[in-house]
Amino acid sequence: MKKIKIKIKRKDTAKDLPIPAYATRGASGVDLYADVVEDTVISTGEIKLISCGIYLEIPYGYEAEIRPRSGLALKHGITLVNTPGTIDSDYRGLLNLILINLGKEDFVIKRGFRLAQMIIRDVMQAEFAEVEELDETERAHGGFGHTGI
């Protein structure tokens, strides 16, 4: 398995939170933890920005994708508004999550809760070339369910 080094810095007030780590040998993502000072309620339909208490230095050519945790989504309707979120290699700010409660009840976030997962991925940049026409395909302009249910 390919590995790269990711530098991580914790906020002074987040030193008690774990550093992201892989839970199993085959895990592709690491958990991100809630850096809340006190219990924080996300009401049904509400969106809140929640700190993870960490800063990252991701090497050039890589990105971090932030994804919801399936258990929170299924059991409580907690997910990310911008999923997957993207952390670019040149971003050095605090890692925050934009959470939404799509569930039927308020959800209480406690300090250290595992709220999302982070995947490190290779990045490829495209070179765009403007043209007058695009090659034809069988599908052409078909989209949004054009092949049926």
MODELLER restraints for C-alpha pairs under 7 A, 6 or more apart:
rsr = mdl.restraints
at = mdl.atoms
rsr.add(forms.Gaussian(group=physical.xy_distance, feature=features.Distance(at['CA:6:A'], at['CA:56:A']), mean=6.86, stdev=0.5))
rsr.add(forms.Gaussian(group=physical.xy_distance, feature=features.Distance(at['CA:6:A'], at['CA:57:A']), mean=5.90, stdev=0.5))
rsr.add(forms.Gaussian(group=physical.xy_distance, feature=features.Distance(at['CA:6:A'], at['CA:58:A']), mean=5.44, stdev=0.5))
rsr.add(forms.Gaussian(group=physical.xy_distance, feature=features.Distance(at['CA:7:A'], at['CA:56:A']), mean=5.76, stdev=0.5))
rsr.add(forms.Gaussian(group=physical.xy_distance, feature=features.Distance(at['CA:7:A'], at['CA:57:A']), mean=4.96, stdev=0.5))
rsr.add(forms.Gaussian(group=physical.xy_distance, feature=features.Distance(at['CA:7:A'], at['CA:58:A']), mean=6.91, stdev=0.5))
rsr.add(forms.Gaussian(group=physical.xy_distance, feature=features.Distance(at['CA:8:A'], at['CA:54:A']), mean=6.70, stdev=0.5))
rsr.add(forms.Gaussian(group=physical.xy_distance, feature=features.Distance(at['CA:8:A'], at['CA:55:A']), mean=5.70, stdev=0.5))
rsr.add(forms.Gaussian(group=physical.xy_distance, feature=features.Distance(at['CA:8:A'], at['CA:56:A']), mean=4.67, stdev=0.5))
rsr.add(forms.Gaussian(group=physical.xy_distance, feature=features.Distance(at['CA:8:A'], at['CA:57:A']), mean=6.38, stdev=0.5))
rsr.add(forms.Gaussian(group=physical.xy_distance, feature=features.Distance(at['CA:9:A'], at['CA:54:A']), mean=5.61, stdev=0.5))
rsr.add(forms.Gaussian(group=physical.xy_distance, feature=features.Distance(at['CA:9:A'], at['CA:55:A']), mean=5.10, stdev=0.5))
rsr.add(forms.Gaussian(group=physical.xy_distance, feature=features.Distance(at['CA:9:A'], at['CA:56:A']), mean=6.48, stdev=0.5))
rsr.add(forms.Gaussian(group=physical.xy_distance, feature=features.Distance(at['CA:10:A'], at['CA:53:A']), mean=5.81, stdev=0.5))
rsr.add(forms.Gaussian(group=physical.xy_distance, feature=features.Distance(at['CA:10:A'], at['CA:54:A']), mean=4.48, stdev=0.5))
rsr.add(forms.Gaussian(group=physical.xy_distance, feature=features.Distance(at['CA:10:A'], at['CA:55:A']), mean=6.36, stdev=0.5))
rsr.add(forms.Gaussian(group=physical.xy_distance, feature=features.Distance(at['CA:11:A'], at['CA:53:A']), mean=5.36, stdev=0.5))
rsr.add(forms.Gaussian(group=physical.xy_distance, feature=features.Distance(at['CA:11:A'], at['CA:54:A']), mean=5.97, stdev=0.5))
rsr.add(forms.Gaussian(group=physical.xy_distance, feature=features.Distance(at['CA:14:A'], at['CA:35:A']), mean=6.44, stdev=0.5))
rsr.add(forms.Gaussian(group=physical.xy_distance, feature=features.Distance(at['CA:14:A'], at['CA:53:A']), mean=5.39, stdev=0.5))
rsr.add(forms.Gaussian(group=physical.xy_distance, feature=features.Distance(at['CA:17:A'], at['CA:112:A']), mean=6.18, stdev=0.5))
rsr.add(forms.Gaussian(group=physical.xy_distance, feature=features.Distance(at['CA:20:A'], at['CA:30:A']), mean=5.49, stdev=0.5))
rsr.add(forms.Gaussian(group=physical.xy_distance, feature=features.Distance(at['CA:20:A'], at['CA:31:A']), mean=5.80, stdev=0.5))
rsr.add(forms.Gaussian(group=physical.xy_distance, feature=features.Distance(at['CA:20:A'], at['CA:32:A']), mean=6.24, stdev=0.5))
rsr.add(forms.Gaussian(group=physical.xy_distance, feature=features.Distance(at['CA:21:A'], at['CA:30:A']), mean=5.30, stdev=0.5))
rsr.add(forms.Gaussian(group=physical.xy_distance, feature=features.Distance(at['CA:22:A'], at['CA:29:A']), mean=6.52, stdev=0.5))
rsr.add(forms.Gaussian(group=physical.xy_distance, feature=features.Distance(at['CA:22:A'], at['CA:30:A']), mean=5.05, stdev=0.5))
rsr.add(forms.Gaussian(group=physical.xy_distance, feature=features.Distance(at['CA:28:A'], at['CA:119:A']), mean=6.28, stdev=0.5))
rsr.add(forms.Gaussian(group=physical.xy_distance, feature=features.Distance(at['CA:29:A'], at['CA:117:A']), mean=5.61, stdev=0.5))
rsr.add(forms.Gaussian(group=physical.xy_distance, feature=features.Distance(at['CA:29:A'], at['CA:118:A']), mean=5.14, stdev=0.5))
rsr.add(forms.Gaussian(group=physical.xy_distance, feature=features.Distance(at['CA:29:A'], at['CA:119:A']), mean=4.65, stdev=0.5))
rsr.add(forms.Gaussian(group=physical.xy_distance, feature=features.Distance(at['CA:30:A'], at['CA:117:A']), mean=5.25, stdev=0.5))
rsr.add(forms.Gaussian(group=physical.xy_distance, feature=features.Distance(at['CA:30:A'], at['CA:118:A']), mean=5.26, stdev=0.5))
rsr.add(forms.Gaussian(group=physical.xy_distance, feature=features.Distance(at['CA:30:A'], at['CA:119:A']), mean=6.79, stdev=0.5))
rsr.add(forms.Gaussian(group=physical.xy_distance, feature=features.Distance(at['CA:31:A'], at['CA:114:A']), mean=5.87, stdev=0.5))
rsr.add(forms.Gaussian(group=physical.xy_distance, feature=features.Distance(at['CA:31:A'], at['CA:116:A']), mean=5.85, stdev=0.5))
rsr.add(forms.Gaussian(group=physical.xy_distance, feature=features.Distance(at['CA:31:A'], at['CA:117:A']), mean=4.42, stdev=0.5))
rsr.add(forms.Gaussian(group=physical.xy_distance, feature=features.Distance(at['CA:31:A'], at['CA:118:A']), mean=6.39, stdev=0.5))
rsr.add(forms.Gaussian(group=physical.xy_distance, feature=features.Distance(at['CA:32:A'], at['CA:52:A']), mean=6.28, stdev=0.5))
rsr.add(forms.Gaussian(group=physical.xy_distance, feature=features.Distance(at['CA:32:A'], at['CA:114:A']), mean=5.55, stdev=0.5))
rsr.add(forms.Gaussian(group=physical.xy_distance, feature=features.Distance(at['CA:32:A'], at['CA:115:A']), mean=5.95, stdev=0.5))
rsr.add(forms.Gaussian(group=physical.xy_distance, feature=features.Distance(at['CA:32:A'], at['CA:116:A']), mean=5.32, stdev=0.5))
rsr.add(forms.Gaussian(group=physical.xy_distance, feature=features.Distance(at['CA:32:A'], at['CA:117:A']), mean=5.60, stdev=0.5))
rsr.add(forms.Gaussian(group=physical.xy_distance, feature=features.Distance(at['CA:32:A'], at['CA:118:A']), mean=6.91, stdev=0.5))
rsr.add(forms.Gaussian(group=physical.xy_distance, feature=features.Distance(at['CA:33:A'], at['CA:52:A']), mean=5.38, stdev=0.5))
rsr.add(forms.Gaussian(group=physical.xy_distance, feature=features.Distance(at['CA:33:A'], at['CA:112:A']), mean=5.02, stdev=0.5))
rsr.add(forms.Gaussian(group=physical.xy_distance, feature=features.Distance(at['CA:33:A'], at['CA:113:A']), mean=5.36, stdev=0.5))
rsr.add(forms.Gaussian(group=physical.xy_distance, feature=features.Distance(at['CA:33:A'], at['CA:114:A']), mean=4.55, stdev=0.5))
rsr.add(forms.Gaussian(group=physical.xy_distance, feature=features.Distance(at['CA:33:A'], at['CA:115:A']), mean=5.89, stdev=0.5))
rsr.add(forms.Gaussian(group=physical.xy_distance, feature=features.Distance(at['CA:34:A'], at['CA:50:A']), mean=6.69, stdev=0.5))
rsr.add(forms.Gaussian(group=physical.xy_distance, feature=features.Distance(at['CA:34:A'], at['CA:51:A']), mean=6.23, stdev=0.5))
rsr.add(forms.Gaussian(group=physical.xy_distance, feature=features.Distance(at['CA:34:A'], at['CA:52:A']), mean=5.15, stdev=0.5))
rsr.add(forms.Gaussian(group=physical.xy_distance, feature=features.Distance(at['CA:34:A'], at['CA:111:A']), mean=5.39, stdev=0.5))
rsr.add(forms.Gaussian(group=physical.xy_distance, feature=features.Distance(at['CA:34:A'], at['CA:112:A']), mean=4.81, stdev=0.5))
rsr.add(forms.Gaussian(group=physical.xy_distance, feature=features.Distance(at['CA:34:A'], at['CA:113:A']), mean=5.19, stdev=0.5))
rsr.add(forms.Gaussian(group=physical.xy_distance, feature=features.Distance(at['CA:34:A'], at['CA:114:A']), mean=6.44, stdev=0.5))
rsr.add(forms.Gaussian(group=physical.xy_distance, feature=features.Distance(at['CA:34:A'], at['CA:115:A']), mean=6.48, stdev=0.5))
rsr.add(forms.Gaussian(group=physical.xy_distance, feature=features.Distance(at['CA:35:A'], at['CA:51:A']), mean=5.22, stdev=0.5))
rsr.add(forms.Gaussian(group=physical.xy_distance, feature=features.Distance(at['CA:35:A'], at['CA:52:A']), mean=4.95, stdev=0.5))
rsr.add(forms.Gaussian(group=physical.xy_distance, feature=features.Distance(at['CA:35:A'], at['CA:53:A']), mean=5.27, stdev=0.5))
rsr.add(forms.Gaussian(group=physical.xy_distance, feature=features.Distance(at['CA:35:A'], at['CA:111:A']), mean=5.75, stdev=0.5))
rsr.add(forms.Gaussian(group=physical.xy_distance, feature=features.Distance(at['CA:35:A'], at['CA:112:A']), mean=6.35, stdev=0.5))
rsr.add(forms.Gaussian(group=physical.xy_distance, feature=features.Distance(at['CA:36:A'], at['CA:51:A']), mean=6.91, stdev=0.5))
rsr.add(forms.Gaussian(group=physical.xy_distance, feature=features.Distance(at['CA:36:A'], at['CA:110:A']), mean=6.88, stdev=0.5))
rsr.add(forms.Gaussian(group=physical.xy_distance, feature=features.Distance(at['CA:36:A'], at['CA:111:A']), mean=5.13, stdev=0.5))
rsr.add(forms.Gaussian(group=physical.xy_distance, feature=features.Distance(at['CA:37:A'], at['CA:111:A']), mean=6.60, stdev=0.5))
rsr.add(forms.Gaussian(group=physical.xy_distance, feature=features.Distance(at['CA:38:A'], at['CA:110:A']), mean=6.85, stdev=0.5))
rsr.add(forms.Gaussian(group=physical.xy_distance, feature=features.Distance(at['CA:38:A'], at['CA:111:A']), mean=6.79, stdev=0.5))
rsr.add(forms.Gaussian(group=physical.xy_distance, feature=features.Distance(at['CA:39:A'], at['CA:108:A']), mean=6.32, stdev=0.5))
rsr.add(forms.Gaussian(group=physical.xy_distance, feature=features.Distance(at['CA:39:A'], at['CA:109:A']), mean=5.60, stdev=0.5))
rsr.add(forms.Gaussian(group=physical.xy_distance, feature=features.Distance(at['CA:39:A'], at['CA:110:A']), mean=4.78, stdev=0.5))
rsr.add(forms.Gaussian(group=physical.xy_distance, feature=features.Distance(at['CA:39:A'], at['CA:111:A']), mean=6.82, stdev=0.5))
rsr.add(forms.Gaussian(group=physical.xy_distance, feature=features.Distance(at['CA:40:A'], at['CA:108:A']), mean=5.57, stdev=0.5))
rsr.add(forms.Gaussian(group=physical.xy_distance, feature=features.Distance(at['CA:40:A'], at['CA:109:A']), mean=5.02, stdev=0.5))
rsr.add(forms.Gaussian(group=physical.xy_distance, feature=features.Distance(at['CA:40:A'], at['CA:110:A']), mean=6.61, stdev=0.5))
rsr.add(forms.Gaussian(group=physical.xy_distance, feature=features.Distance(at['CA:41:A'], at['CA:106:A']), mean=6.56, stdev=0.5))
rsr.add(forms.Gaussian(group=physical.xy_distance, feature=features.Distance(at['CA:41:A'], at['CA:107:A']), mean=5.61, stdev=0.5))
rsr.add(forms.Gaussian(group=physical.xy_distance, feature=features.Distance(at['CA:41:A'], at['CA:108:A']), mean=4.45, stdev=0.5))
rsr.add(forms.Gaussian(group=physical.xy_distance, feature=features.Distance(at['CA:41:A'], at['CA:109:A']), mean=6.15, stdev=0.5))
rsr.add(forms.Gaussian(group=physical.xy_distance, feature=features.Distance(at['CA:42:A'], at['CA:48:A']), mean=6.86, stdev=0.5))
rsr.add(forms.Gaussian(group=physical.xy_distance, feature=features.Distance(at['CA:42:A'], at['CA:101:A']), mean=6.26, stdev=0.5))
rsr.add(forms.Gaussian(group=physical.xy_distance, feature=features.Distance(at['CA:42:A'], at['CA:106:A']), mean=5.75, stdev=0.5))
rsr.add(forms.Gaussian(group=physical.xy_distance, feature=features.Distance(at['CA:42:A'], at['CA:107:A']), mean=5.26, stdev=0.5))
rsr.add(forms.Gaussian(group=physical.xy_distance, feature=features.Distance(at['CA:42:A'], at['CA:108:A']), mean=6.39, stdev=0.5))
rsr.add(forms.Gaussian(group=physical.xy_distance, feature=features.Distance(at['CA:43:A'], at['CA:101:A']), mean=6.48, stdev=0.5))
rsr.add(forms.Gaussian(group=physical.xy_distance, feature=features.Distance(at['CA:43:A'], at['CA:105:A']), mean=7.00, stdev=0.5))
rsr.add(forms.Gaussian(group=physical.xy_distance, feature=features.Distance(at['CA:43:A'], at['CA:106:A']), mean=4.29, stdev=0.5))
rsr.add(forms.Gaussian(group=physical.xy_distance, feature=features.Distance(at['CA:43:A'], at['CA:107:A']), mean=6.37, stdev=0.5))
rsr.add(forms.Gaussian(group=physical.xy_distance, feature=features.Distance(at['CA:44:A'], at['CA:101:A']), mean=5.14, stdev=0.5))
rsr.add(forms.Gaussian(group=physical.xy_distance, feature=features.Distance(at['CA:44:A'], at['CA:102:A']), mean=6.02, stdev=0.5))
rsr.add(forms.Gaussian(group=physical.xy_distance, feature=features.Distance(at['CA:44:A'], at['CA:103:A']), mean=5.99, stdev=0.5))
rsr.add(forms.Gaussian(group=physical.xy_distance, feature=features.Distance(at['CA:44:A'], at['CA:104:A']), mean=6.14, stdev=0.5))
rsr.add(forms.Gaussian(group=physical.xy_distance, feature=features.Distance(at['CA:44:A'], at['CA:105:A']), mean=5.82, stdev=0.5))
rsr.add(forms.Gaussian(group=physical.xy_distance, feature=features.Distance(at['CA:44:A'], at['CA:106:A']), mean=5.37, stdev=0.5))
rsr.add(forms.Gaussian(group=physical.xy_distance, feature=features.Distance(at['CA:45:A'], at['CA:100:A']), mean=6.54, stdev=0.5))
rsr.add(forms.Gaussian(group=physical.xy_distance, feature=features.Distance(at['CA:45:A'], at['CA:101:A']), mean=5.26, stdev=0.5))
rsr.add(forms.Gaussian(group=physical.xy_distance, feature=features.Distance(at['CA:45:A'], at['CA:102:A']), mean=5.57, stdev=0.5))
rsr.add(forms.Gaussian(group=physical.xy_distance, feature=features.Distance(at['CA:46:A'], at['CA:100:A']), mean=5.68, stdev=0.5))
rsr.add(forms.Gaussian(group=physical.xy_distance, feature=features.Distance(at['CA:46:A'], at['CA:101:A']), mean=5.81, stdev=0.5))
rsr.add(forms.Gaussian(group=physical.xy_distance, feature=features.Distance(at['CA:47:A'], at['CA:98:A']), mean=6.76, stdev=0.5))
rsr.add(forms.Gaussian(group=physical.xy_distance, feature=features.Distance(at['CA:47:A'], at['CA:99:A']), mean=5.55, stdev=0.5))
rsr.add(forms.Gaussian(group=physical.xy_distance, feature=features.Distance(at['CA:47:A'], at['CA:100:A']), mean=4.39, stdev=0.5))
rsr.add(forms.Gaussian(group=physical.xy_distance, feature=features.Distance(at['CA:47:A'], at['CA:101:A']), mean=6.82, stdev=0.5))
rsr.add(forms.Gaussian(group=physical.xy_distance, feature=features.Distance(at['CA:48:A'], at['CA:98:A']), mean=5.81, stdev=0.5))
rsr.add(forms.Gaussian(group=physical.xy_distance, feature=features.Distance(at['CA:48:A'], at['CA:99:A']), mean=5.39, stdev=0.5))
rsr.add(forms.Gaussian(group=physical.xy_distance, feature=features.Distance(at['CA:48:A'], at['CA:100:A']), mean=6.54, stdev=0.5))
rsr.add(forms.Gaussian(group=physical.xy_distance, feature=features.Distance(at['CA:49:A'], at['CA:96:A']), mean=6.35, stdev=0.5))
rsr.add(forms.Gaussian(group=physical.xy_distance, feature=features.Distance(at['CA:49:A'], at['CA:97:A']), mean=5.56, stdev=0.5))
rsr.add(forms.Gaussian(group=physical.xy_distance, feature=features.Distance(at['CA:49:A'], at['CA:98:A']), mean=4.69, stdev=0.5))
rsr.add(forms.Gaussian(group=physical.xy_distance, feature=features.Distance(at['CA:49:A'], at['CA:99:A']), mean=6.31, stdev=0.5))
rsr.add(forms.Gaussian(group=physical.xy_distance, feature=features.Distance(at['CA:50:A'], at['CA:96:A']), mean=5.43, stdev=0.5))
rsr.add(forms.Gaussian(group=physical.xy_distance, feature=features.Distance(at['CA:50:A'], at['CA:97:A']), mean=5.14, stdev=0.5))
rsr.add(forms.Gaussian(group=physical.xy_distance, feature=features.Distance(at['CA:50:A'], at['CA:98:A']), mean=6.56, stdev=0.5))
rsr.add(forms.Gaussian(group=physical.xy_distance, feature=features.Distance(at['CA:51:A'], at['CA:95:A']), mean=6.25, stdev=0.5))
rsr.add(forms.Gaussian(group=physical.xy_distance, feature=features.Distance(at['CA:51:A'], at['CA:96:A']), mean=4.32, stdev=0.5))
rsr.add(forms.Gaussian(group=physical.xy_distance, feature=features.Distance(at['CA:51:A'], at['CA:97:A']), mean=6.34, stdev=0.5))
rsr.add(forms.Gaussian(group=physical.xy_distance, feature=features.Distance(at['CA:52:A'], at['CA:95:A']), mean=5.67, stdev=0.5))
rsr.add(forms.Gaussian(group=physical.xy_distance, feature=features.Distance(at['CA:52:A'], at['CA:96:A']), mean=5.60, stdev=0.5))
rsr.add(forms.Gaussian(group=physical.xy_distance, feature=features.Distance(at['CA:53:A'], at['CA:94:A']), mean=6.74, stdev=0.5))
rsr.add(forms.Gaussian(group=physical.xy_distance, feature=features.Distance(at['CA:53:A'], at['CA:95:A']), mean=6.73, stdev=0.5))
rsr.add(forms.Gaussian(group=physical.xy_distance, feature=features.Distance(at['CA:54:A'], at['CA:94:A']), mean=5.85, stdev=0.5))
rsr.add(forms.Gaussian(group=physical.xy_distance, feature=features.Distance(at['CA:54:A'], at['CA:95:A']), mean=5.76, stdev=0.5))
rsr.add(forms.Gaussian(group=physical.xy_distance, feature=features.Distance(at['CA:55:A'], at['CA:92:A']), mean=6.16, stdev=0.5))
rsr.add(forms.Gaussian(group=physical.xy_distance, feature=features.Distance(at['CA:55:A'], at['CA:93:A']), mean=5.97, stdev=0.5))
rsr.add(forms.Gaussian(group=physical.xy_distance, feature=features.Distance(at['CA:55:A'], at['CA:94:A']), mean=5.02, stdev=0.5))
rsr.add(forms.Gaussian(group=physical.xy_distance, feature=features.Distance(at['CA:55:A'], at['CA:95:A']), mean=5.91, stdev=0.5))
rsr.add(forms.Gaussian(group=physical.xy_distance, feature=features.Distance(at['CA:56:A'], at['CA:92:A']), mean=6.17, stdev=0.5))
rsr.add(forms.Gaussian(group=physical.xy_distance, feature=features.Distance(at['CA:57:A'], at['CA:89:A']), mean=6.76, stdev=0.5))
rsr.add(forms.Gaussian(group=physical.xy_distance, feature=features.Distance(at['CA:57:A'], at['CA:92:A']), mean=6.50, stdev=0.5))
rsr.add(forms.Gaussian(group=physical.xy_distance, feature=features.Distance(at['CA:58:A'], at['CA:89:A']), mean=4.69, stdev=0.5))
rsr.add(forms.Gaussian(group=physical.xy_distance, feature=features.Distance(at['CA:59:A'], at['CA:89:A']), mean=5.74, stdev=0.5))
rsr.add(forms.Gaussian(group=physical.xy_distance, feature=features.Distance(at['CA:60:A'], at['CA:89:A']), mean=5.36, stdev=0.5))
rsr.add(forms.Gaussian(group=physical.xy_distance, feature=features.Distance(at['CA:61:A'], at['CA:122:A']), mean=6.00, stdev=0.5))
rsr.add(forms.Gaussian(group=physical.xy_distance, feature=features.Distance(at['CA:61:A'], at['CA:123:A']), mean=5.24, stdev=0.5))
rsr.add(forms.Gaussian(group=physical.xy_distance, feature=features.Distance(at['CA:62:A'], at['CA:89:A']), mean=6.16, stdev=0.5))
rsr.add(forms.Gaussian(group=physical.xy_distance, feature=features.Distance(at['CA:62:A'], at['CA:120:A']), mean=6.82, stdev=0.5))
rsr.add(forms.Gaussian(group=physical.xy_distance, feature=features.Distance(at['CA:62:A'], at['CA:121:A']), mean=5.51, stdev=0.5))
rsr.add(forms.Gaussian(group=physical.xy_distance, feature=features.Distance(at['CA:62:A'], at['CA:122:A']), mean=4.53, stdev=0.5))
rsr.add(forms.Gaussian(group=physical.xy_distance, feature=features.Distance(at['CA:62:A'], at['CA:123:A']), mean=5.10, stdev=0.5))
rsr.add(forms.Gaussian(group=physical.xy_distance, feature=features.Distance(at['CA:63:A'], at['CA:86:A']), mean=6.84, stdev=0.5))
rsr.add(forms.Gaussian(group=physical.xy_distance, feature=features.Distance(at['CA:63:A'], at['CA:87:A']), mean=5.68, stdev=0.5))
rsr.add(forms.Gaussian(group=physical.xy_distance, feature=features.Distance(at['CA:63:A'], at['CA:88:A']), mean=5.04, stdev=0.5))
rsr.add(forms.Gaussian(group=physical.xy_distance, feature=features.Distance(at['CA:63:A'], at['CA:89:A']), mean=5.67, stdev=0.5))
rsr.add(forms.Gaussian(group=physical.xy_distance, feature=features.Distance(at['CA:63:A'], at['CA:120:A']), mean=5.80, stdev=0.5))
rsr.add(forms.Gaussian(group=physical.xy_distance, feature=features.Distance(at['CA:63:A'], at['CA:121:A']), mean=5.45, stdev=0.5))
rsr.add(forms.Gaussian(group=physical.xy_distance, feature=features.Distance(at['CA:63:A'], at['CA:122:A']), mean=6.51, stdev=0.5))
rsr.add(forms.Gaussian(group=physical.xy_distance, feature=features.Distance(at['CA:63:A'], at['CA:123:A']), mean=6.42, stdev=0.5))
rsr.add(forms.Gaussian(group=physical.xy_distance, feature=features.Distance(at['CA:64:A'], at['CA:86:A']), mean=5.82, stdev=0.5))
rsr.add(forms.Gaussian(group=physical.xy_distance, feature=features.Distance(at['CA:64:A'], at['CA:87:A']), mean=4.93, stdev=0.5))
rsr.add(forms.Gaussian(group=physical.xy_distance, feature=features.Distance(at['CA:64:A'], at['CA:88:A']), mean=6.78, stdev=0.5))
rsr.add(forms.Gaussian(group=physical.xy_distance, feature=features.Distance(at['CA:64:A'], at['CA:118:A']), mean=6.20, stdev=0.5))
rsr.add(forms.Gaussian(group=physical.xy_distance, feature=features.Distance(at['CA:64:A'], at['CA:119:A']), mean=5.48, stdev=0.5))
rsr.add(forms.Gaussian(group=physical.xy_distance, feature=features.Distance(at['CA:64:A'], at['CA:120:A']), mean=4.52, stdev=0.5))
rsr.add(forms.Gaussian(group=physical.xy_distance, feature=features.Distance(at['CA:64:A'], at['CA:121:A']), mean=6.21, stdev=0.5))
rsr.add(forms.Gaussian(group=physical.xy_distance, feature=features.Distance(at['CA:65:A'], at['CA:84:A']), mean=5.85, stdev=0.5))
rsr.add(forms.Gaussian(group=physical.xy_distance, feature=features.Distance(at['CA:65:A'], at['CA:85:A']), mean=5.51, stdev=0.5))
rsr.add(forms.Gaussian(group=physical.xy_distance, feature=features.Distance(at['CA:65:A'], at['CA:86:A']), mean=4.84, stdev=0.5))
rsr.add(forms.Gaussian(group=physical.xy_distance, feature=features.Distance(at['CA:65:A'], at['CA:87:A']), mean=6.40, stdev=0.5))
rsr.add(forms.Gaussian(group=physical.xy_distance, feature=features.Distance(at['CA:65:A'], at['CA:118:A']), mean=5.54, stdev=0.5))
rsr.add(forms.Gaussian(group=physical.xy_distance, feature=features.Distance(at['CA:65:A'], at['CA:119:A']), mean=5.09, stdev=0.5))
rsr.add(forms.Gaussian(group=physical.xy_distance, feature=features.Distance(at['CA:65:A'], at['CA:120:A']), mean=6.36, stdev=0.5))
rsr.add(forms.Gaussian(group=physical.xy_distance, feature=features.Distance(at['CA:66:A'], at['CA:83:A']), mean=6.93, stdev=0.5))
rsr.add(forms.Gaussian(group=physical.xy_distance, feature=features.Distance(at['CA:66:A'], at['CA:84:A']), mean=5.27, stdev=0.5))
rsr.add(forms.Gaussian(group=physical.xy_distance, feature=features.Distance(at['CA:66:A'], at['CA:85:A']), mean=4.71, stdev=0.5))
rsr.add(forms.Gaussian(group=physical.xy_distance, feature=features.Distance(at['CA:66:A'], at['CA:86:A']), mean=6.26, stdev=0.5))
rsr.add(forms.Gaussian(group=physical.xy_distance, feature=features.Distance(at['CA:66:A'], at['CA:116:A']), mean=6.72, stdev=0.5))
rsr.add(forms.Gaussian(group=physical.xy_distance, feature=features.Distance(at['CA:66:A'], at['CA:117:A']), mean=5.72, stdev=0.5))
rsr.add(forms.Gaussian(group=physical.xy_distance, feature=features.Distance(at['CA:66:A'], at['CA:118:A']), mean=4.61, stdev=0.5))
rsr.add(forms.Gaussian(group=physical.xy_distance, feature=features.Distance(at['CA:66:A'], at['CA:119:A']), mean=6.53, stdev=0.5))
rsr.add(forms.Gaussian(group=physical.xy_distance, feature=features.Distance(at['CA:67:A'], at['CA:83:A']), mean=5.84, stdev=0.5))
rsr.add(forms.Gaussian(group=physical.xy_distance, feature=features.Distance(at['CA:67:A'], at['CA:84:A']), mean=5.02, stdev=0.5))
rsr.add(forms.Gaussian(group=physical.xy_distance, feature=features.Distance(at['CA:67:A'], at['CA:85:A']), mean=6.68, stdev=0.5))
rsr.add(forms.Gaussian(group=physical.xy_distance, feature=features.Distance(at['CA:67:A'], at['CA:116:A']), mean=5.75, stdev=0.5))
rsr.add(forms.Gaussian(group=physical.xy_distance, feature=features.Distance(at['CA:67:A'], at['CA:117:A']), mean=5.29, stdev=0.5))
rsr.add(forms.Gaussian(group=physical.xy_distance, feature=features.Distance(at['CA:67:A'], at['CA:118:A']), mean=6.31, stdev=0.5))
rsr.add(forms.Gaussian(group=physical.xy_distance, feature=features.Distance(at['CA:68:A'], at['CA:79:A']), mean=5.27, stdev=0.5))
rsr.add(forms.Gaussian(group=physical.xy_distance, feature=features.Distance(at['CA:68:A'], at['CA:80:A']), mean=5.84, stdev=0.5))
rsr.add(forms.Gaussian(group=physical.xy_distance, feature=features.Distance(at['CA:68:A'], at['CA:116:A']), mean=4.77, stdev=0.5))
rsr.add(forms.Gaussian(group=physical.xy_distance, feature=features.Distance(at['CA:68:A'], at['CA:117:A']), mean=6.27, stdev=0.5))
rsr.add(forms.Gaussian(group=physical.xy_distance, feature=features.Distance(at['CA:69:A'], at['CA:115:A']), mean=6.53, stdev=0.5))
rsr.add(forms.Gaussian(group=physical.xy_distance, feature=features.Distance(at['CA:69:A'], at['CA:116:A']), mean=5.06, stdev=0.5))
rsr.add(forms.Gaussian(group=physical.xy_distance, feature=features.Distance(at['CA:69:A'], at['CA:117:A']), mean=6.25, stdev=0.5))
rsr.add(forms.Gaussian(group=physical.xy_distance, feature=features.Distance(at['CA:72:A'], at['CA:78:A']), mean=5.39, stdev=0.5))
rsr.add(forms.Gaussian(group=physical.xy_distance, feature=features.Distance(at['CA:73:A'], at['CA:79:A']), mean=5.60, stdev=0.5))
rsr.add(forms.Gaussian(group=physical.xy_distance, feature=features.Distance(at['CA:76:A'], at['CA:103:A']), mean=5.30, stdev=0.5))
rsr.add(forms.Gaussian(group=physical.xy_distance, feature=features.Distance(at['CA:77:A'], at['CA:101:A']), mean=5.64, stdev=0.5))
rsr.add(forms.Gaussian(group=physical.xy_distance, feature=features.Distance(at['CA:77:A'], at['CA:102:A']), mean=4.60, stdev=0.5))
rsr.add(forms.Gaussian(group=physical.xy_distance, feature=features.Distance(at['CA:77:A'], at['CA:103:A']), mean=4.03, stdev=0.5))
rsr.add(forms.Gaussian(group=physical.xy_distance, feature=features.Distance(at['CA:78:A'], at['CA:99:A']), mean=6.81, stdev=0.5))
rsr.add(forms.Gaussian(group=physical.xy_distance, feature=features.Distance(at['CA:78:A'], at['CA:100:A']), mean=5.81, stdev=0.5))
rsr.add(forms.Gaussian(group=physical.xy_distance, feature=features.Distance(at['CA:78:A'], at['CA:101:A']), mean=4.74, stdev=0.5))
rsr.add(forms.Gaussian(group=physical.xy_distance, feature=features.Distance(at['CA:78:A'], at['CA:102:A']), mean=6.07, stdev=0.5))
rsr.add(forms.Gaussian(group=physical.xy_distance, feature=features.Distance(at['CA:78:A'], at['CA:103:A']), mean=6.74, stdev=0.5))
rsr.add(forms.Gaussian(group=physical.xy_distance, feature=features.Distance(at['CA:79:A'], at['CA:99:A']), mean=5.72, stdev=0.5))
rsr.add(forms.Gaussian(group=physical.xy_distance, feature=features.Distance(at['CA:79:A'], at['CA:100:A']), mean=5.60, stdev=0.5))
rsr.add(forms.Gaussian(group=physical.xy_distance, feature=features.Distance(at['CA:79:A'], at['CA:101:A']), mean=6.74, stdev=0.5))
rsr.add(forms.Gaussian(group=physical.xy_distance, feature=features.Distance(at['CA:80:A'], at['CA:98:A']), mean=5.62, stdev=0.5))
rsr.add(forms.Gaussian(group=physical.xy_distance, feature=features.Distance(at['CA:80:A'], at['CA:99:A']), mean=4.63, stdev=0.5))
rsr.add(forms.Gaussian(group=physical.xy_distance, feature=features.Distance(at['CA:80:A'], at['CA:100:A']), mean=5.98, stdev=0.5))
rsr.add(forms.Gaussian(group=physical.xy_distance, feature=features.Distance(at['CA:81:A'], at['CA:98:A']), mean=5.83, stdev=0.5))
rsr.add(forms.Gaussian(group=physical.xy_distance, feature=features.Distance(at['CA:81:A'], at['CA:99:A']), mean=5.97, stdev=0.5))
rsr.add(forms.Gaussian(group=physical.xy_distance, feature=features.Distance(at['CA:81:A'], at['CA:100:A']), mean=6.09, stdev=0.5))
